[in-house]
Every structure is written in C-alpha cells, then in structure tokens.
Amino acid sequence: MTLDDTSSTAPGFFLSFEGSEGCGKSTQIRLLKDRLEAEGQPVVVLREPGGTAVGEEIRHLLQHGKAGEGMSPEAELLLFAASRAQIVREKIRPLLAAGTLVILDRFLDSTTVYQGMARGLQLESVQAINAFATGGTLPHLTLVLDMDAVTARRRIDDSGRELDRMESQPLAFFEKVREGYRQLAQAQPQRITMLNADQPPEALHGDIWSLLQTRRHAL
C-alpha cells in the first residue's frame, strides 16, 4: 500500500470509511474515535470533501451551494479531486508521518463509485484523476458499511434534516452506489472490507475494532 515516496517508514495508520448515505458512518467513526482516545492513541478524524479551508469551500459548493445546481458530472468529479489533492498534502501525509491514526470519512473510493459507476463517467478517467489527486496515498484499510438502499433511504428520511445534493438522488442511484462498492471490494480485497451495517451499532463497532487491530498488527 503506497502512502507516499517514504511510505515504508511512515508510522501512522490511514483508515477510510465508505458507504451510501444513511449507512451509519458518522456513528461508527465517533465510536471508534472515542475508544481510541480512551486508550491514549493519537487519532484525527477528517472528512471528504472538506478537511481543509479549501476543501470546506468546495464541500459547500458541492452539497448546498445554489451555484452547484445543474453541475455536470465532470465538474463534480474535478471538484472532489481538488478537495482530495489538498487534504492529502496539507493534512494526511503530515499526520501519518507524525504517527497519527487518521480516520477519513470518505476518500477516493467514493469518487470511483458515485461519479464513475453511478454517474456513468468513464472509469479509466476517474481512476486517472484519483491517482493524480492522491499522489499514491491510499488507506491501509477501507471499511465499507453495506446497507440496502431502501433501508438507507428510510434512515435519511427519518432524520428530518434538509438533504444535500447527493442525498437527494433517486433510489436507483443508491442501488448503483451499493453495487459499485461491492465490485470494488471484490477487486481490492487486500484493502477494502465490506461490513453489514444493518446490525446494532455496538455489534458493528466490535467488528470494526477487531478488523482495525488485526490490520495494524499485520503492518
């Protein structure tokens, strides 16, 4: 797994969470962060798009800005890539070099699935742009919280909050997203693990904790 040009000596650990809207990523990230901090382990949680001043401006445009209405899939792809390029160089690499466990709420796999597989952009182009943006920096472990699209949509609707551009997509879009993650997990089992998100949060947290400890000890 390539973190950067000196990845073999980087003491930190890079964990990304993926999954469709409504799958419970925020809850699981919070549970994991709290447990790691209770054990005295240095941990930083970041999000994509966002995580930097540049990234947060891009996030607002992508999710809520009126100027983003009618945005083309190609423009959307490039904005996600711009946010990613900044967070990798400004935050992720320095944190890993300092020995920090970095938890990222979404990373390049979201772009592959949402803009590539669900939006229908050419996967070769998406992958090339992802590679340029990340400069070879990849998570040691990626956890996909898997949930059927109907249940995930119900969770979103029950939240009662205003939906962003992605959350407002039709059910068929999220069915493509789920299938896209499954395909990625099959293609990259050494990095990506699918987890059943339709189980009690504490049980899912236990699965996540076990996987994290196993992968960290294997490095």
C-alpha positions as a printed NumPy array, in Angstrom:
array([[  0.   ,   0.   ,   0.   ],
       [  1.603,   3.264,  -1.1  ],
       [  1.294,   6.205,   1.266],
       [  3.897,   8.434,  -0.366],
       [  7.504,   8.173,  -1.514],
       [  8.591,   7.177,   2.023],
       [  5.513,   5.141,   2.955],
       [  7.517,   2.164,   4.211],
       [  8.752,   4.215,   7.161],
       [  5.564,   6.15 ,   7.927],
       [  4.463,   5.131,  11.456],
       [  0.86 ,   6.263,  11.204],
       [ -2.201,   4.368,  10.035],
       [ -4.726,   5.502,   7.451],
       [ -8.309,   4.205,   7.751],
       [-11.156,   5.282,   5.48 ],
       [-14.882,   4.704,   5.89 ],
       [-17.154,   4.327,   2.883],
       [-20.805,   3.578,   2.207],
       [-24.013,   5.064,   0.908],
       [-25.794,   7.91 ,   2.67 ],
       [-27.655,   6.652,   5.735],
       [-25.368,   3.683,   6.404],
       [-24.181,   4.943,   9.809],
       [-20.644,   6.077,   9.051],
       [-20.802,   9.069,  11.377],
       [-21.894,   6.936,  14.333],
       [-19.182,   4.341,  13.781],
       [-16.459,   6.934,  13.295],
       [-17.467,   8.612,  16.562],
       [-17.483,   5.304,  18.476],
       [-14.064,   4.376,  17.11 ],
       [-12.533,   7.774,  17.783],
       [-13.809,   7.754,  21.378],
       [-12.376,   4.298,  22.014],
       [ -9.004,   5.106,  20.508],
       [ -8.733,   8.319,  22.513],
       [ -9.704,   6.464,  25.7  ],
       [ -6.707,   4.204,  25.078],
       [ -4.44 ,   7.204,  24.602],
       [ -3.868,   6.704,  20.894],
       [ -3.349,   9.776,  18.699],
       [ -6.234,   9.955,  16.249],
       [ -7.572,  12.619,  13.886],
       [-10.886,  12.427,  12.036],
       [-11.223,  14.22 ,   8.706],
       [-13.937,  14.304,   6.067],
       [-14.218,  14.421,   2.309],
       [-14.907,  16.655,   0.645],
       [-13.563,  19.076,   3.229],
       [-10.981,  18.772,   5.966],
       [ -9.111,  21.917,   4.899],
       [-10.124,  25.528,   4.267],
       [-10.046,  24.867,   0.525],
       [-11.911,  21.597,   0.911],
       [-14.676,  23.058,   3.053],
       [-15.399,  25.73 ,   0.448],
       [-15.617,  23.008,  -2.181],
       [-17.846,  20.931,   0.106],
       [-20.337,  23.759,   0.44 ],
       [-20.49 ,  24.228,  -3.315],
       [-20.933,  20.507,  -3.949],
       [-23.562,  19.895,  -1.301],
       [-25.516,  23.083,  -0.68 ],
       [-24.42 ,  25.978,  -2.899],
       [-27.023,  27.205,  -5.378],
       [-24.241,  27.587,  -7.926],
       [-23.863,  23.814,  -7.804],
       [-27.354,  23.156,  -9.136],
       [-27.142,  21.586, -12.56 ],
       [-23.427,  20.861, -12.136],
       [-22.093,  18.45 , -14.745],
       [-20.734,  15.081, -13.544],
       [-17.331,  16.038, -14.967],
       [-17.18 ,  19.267, -12.954],
       [-18.332,  17.382,  -9.862],
       [-15.54 ,  14.847, -10.333],
       [-12.865,  17.508, -10.634],
       [-14.077,  19.415,  -7.572],
       [-13.917,  16.273,  -5.453],
       [-10.413,  15.661,  -6.797],
       [ -9.32 ,  19.206,  -5.929],
       [-10.502,  18.815,  -2.346],
       [ -8.73 ,  15.449,  -2.149],
       [ -5.448,  16.762,  -3.513],
       [ -5.405,  19.447,  -0.826],
       [ -6.253,  17.232,   2.138],
       [ -3.665,  14.626,   1.174],
       [ -0.842,  17.14 ,   1.118],
       [ -1.969,  19.513,   3.856],
       [ -3.276,  17.033,   6.41 ],
       [ -3.   ,  13.3  ,   5.724],
       [  0.687,  12.939,   4.876],
       [  1.96 ,  15.135,   7.736],
       [ -0.302,  13.371,  10.234],
       [  0.834,   9.92 ,   9.127],
       [  4.457,  10.986,   9.322],
       [  3.821,  12.104,  12.914],
       [  2.482,   8.678,  13.864],
       [ -1.201,   9.594,  13.949],
       [ -4.086,   7.271,  13.165],
       [ -6.041,   9.134,  10.502],
       [ -9.732,   8.308,  10.038],
       [-11.264,   9.71 ,   6.889],
       [-14.993,   9.893,   6.244],
       [-14.872,   9.057,   2.512],
       [-11.9  ,   9.093,   0.169],
       [-11.159,   8.161,  -3.444],
       [-13.489,   5.135,  -3.467],
       [-16.495,   7.44 ,  -3.12 ],
       [-15.5  ,   9.183,  -6.335],
       [-14.974,   5.894,  -8.163],
       [-18.417,   4.683,  -7.098],
       [-20.511,   7.872,  -7.147],
       [-19.069,   9.7  , -10.148],
       [-17.77 ,   6.665, -12.031],
       [-20.187,   3.803, -11.507],
       [-23.356,   5.696, -10.52 ],
       [-22.938,   8.835, -12.665],
       [-21.608,   6.803, -15.563],
       [-18.309,   8.586, -16.158],
       [-15.541,   6.586, -17.802],
       [-13.832,   4.608, -15.038],
       [-10.388,   4.9  , -16.599],
       [-10.643,   8.683, -16.467],
       [-11.953,   8.661, -12.894],
       [ -9.133,   6.395, -11.767],
       [ -6.501,   8.534, -13.506],
       [ -7.823,  11.697, -11.841],
       [ -7.962,   9.949,  -8.463],
       [ -4.362,   8.812,  -8.875],
       [ -3.227,  12.328,  -9.726],
       [ -5.097,  13.838,  -6.769],
       [ -3.827,  11.342,  -4.194],
       [ -0.285,  11.077,  -5.489],
       [ -0.279,   7.419,  -4.474],
       [ -1.56 ,   7.986,  -0.943],
       [ -4.   ,   5.17 ,  -0.156],
       [ -5.624,   3.933,   3.063],
       [ -4.125,   0.922,   4.799],
       [ -7.704,  -0.237,   5.338],
       [-11.05 ,   0.814,   3.88 ],
       [-14.293,  -0.245,   5.56 ],
       [-17.498,  -0.147,   3.525],
       [-20.646,  -0.089,   5.65 ],
       [-23.055,  -2.019,   3.479],
       [-26.816,  -1.489,   3.687],
       [-29.646,  -1.98 ,   1.222],
       [-30.725,   1.209,  -0.483],
       [-34.296,   1.143,   0.811],
       [-33.233,   0.953,   4.468],
       [-30.595,   3.631,   3.97 ],
       [-33.132,   5.925,   2.307],
       [-35.567,   5.388,   5.181],
       [-32.873,   6.397,   7.656],
       [-32.214,   9.596,   5.737],
       [-35.899,  10.446,   5.509],
       [-36.437,   9.729,   9.215],
       [-33.635,  12.127,  10.185],
       [-35.854,  15.078,   9.284],
       [-32.926,  17.21 ,   8.176],
       [-32.506,  19.087,   4.914],
       [-30.993,  16.84 ,   2.267],
       [-27.891,  17.796,   0.302],
       [-27.392,  17.228,  -3.425],
       [-26.168,  13.658,  -3.039],
       [-28.795,  12.632,  -0.526],
       [-31.499,  13.921,  -2.862],
       [-30.637,  11.444,  -5.604],
       [-33.274,   8.818,  -6.535],
       [-33.272,   5.313,  -5.076],
       [-31.898,   3.808,  -8.292],
       [-28.781,   5.947,  -7.905],
       [-28.041,   4.492,  -4.476],
       [-28.634,   0.972,  -5.721],
       [-25.855,   1.624,  -8.253],
       [-23.685,   3.017,  -5.453],
       [-24.136,  -0.124,  -3.372],
       [-23.301,  -2.377,  -6.296],
       [-20.279,  -0.217,  -7.083],
       [-18.848,  -0.684,  -3.609],
       [-19.38 ,  -4.427,  -3.866],
       [-17.44 ,  -4.514,  -7.108],
       [-14.581,  -2.512,  -5.593],
       [-14.403,  -4.794,  -2.555],
       [-14.214,  -7.843,  -4.818],
       [-11.482,  -6.253,  -6.919],
       [ -9.385,  -4.986,  -3.96 ],
       [ -9.914,  -7.391,  -1.033],
       [ -6.456,  -6.624,   0.354],
       [ -7.59 ,  -3.089,   1.22 ],
       [-11.405,  -2.978,   1.17 ],
       [-13.673,  -4.891,   3.554],
       [-17.474,  -4.915,   3.406],
       [-19.343,  -4.901,   6.726],
       [-23.033,  -5.466,   7.406],
       [-24.317,  -2.07 ,   8.55 ],
       [-27.804,  -3.395,   9.238],
       [-26.926,  -4.62 ,  12.746],
       [-26.847,  -2.963,  16.193],
       [-24.262,  -0.145,  16.286],
       [-22.278,  -1.726,  19.123],
       [-22.031,  -5.018,  17.265],
       [-20.805,  -3.254,  14.146],
       [-18.313,  -1.296,  16.23 ],
       [-16.965,  -4.567,  17.587],
       [-16.379,  -5.85 ,  14.07 ],
       [-14.629,  -2.608,  13.126],
       [-12.411,  -2.669,  16.202],
       [-11.317,  -6.26 ,  15.561],
       [-10.505,  -5.566,  11.923],
       [ -8.526,  -2.452,  12.779],
       [ -6.423,  -4.19 ,  15.415],
       [ -5.713,  -7.125,  13.119],
       [ -4.628,  -4.918,  10.232],
       [ -2.475,  -2.629,  12.38 ],
       [ -0.655,  -5.564,  13.92 ],
       [ -0.029,  -7.001,  10.46 ],
       [  1.904,  -3.946,   9.275]])
